[in-house]
Every structure is written in structure tokens, then in C-alpha cells.
Amino acid sequence: MLDIAKIGQLAQDSSPQDLHAAWVWQQQFNAFNGQEIITDLAQQPQLWSSFFFTAASDGSAQEA
């Protein structure tokens, strides 16, 4: 369920650029085709290393 107060606080605390980036990210996430990705990874196992370690190369995966 939507928490309108939380959304309002996020809007006040975030820059327009951050809000736009979050919206774009959400749109890309909504378009994610998990079955297609898993099929590609199953057919091309060499892609697994880039799939898992792209974010880890800059240390961001450990911050989450």
C-alpha cells in the first residue's frame, strides 16, 4: 500500500534529478524480462561473471 506521507517526504528530500533517475530505474525494472535473461545466461555461461560482478567491481555491492 502507498504511504503518501513517506512519498511526500522523499519528494522533499530528493532533488528533481534524483527523482527522475529513480523513475527511469523503475521503468527499466518494470520492463525486465527475467525469463529471457535466465535463458540467455543458461545458453551463454560466460555471461554469468559480468552479470554478477559488474556492480561489485566498484565496491557498491558490499554497501547494500
Residue, then its C-alpha position, 0 to 999 in steps of 0.5 A: m500500500l502507498d504511504i503518501a506521507k513517506i512519498g511526500q517526504l522523499a519528494q522533499d528530500s530528493s532533488p528533481q534529478d534524483l527523482h527522475a533517475a529513480w523513475v527511469w530505474q523503475q521503468q527499466f525494472n518494470a520492463f525486465n524480462g527475467q525469463e529471457i535473461i535466465t535463458d540467455l545466461a543458461q545458453q551463454p555461461q560466460l555471461w554469468s561473471s559480468f552479470f554478477f560482478t559488474a556492480a561489485s567491481d566498484g565496491s557498491a555491492q558490499e554497501a547494500 
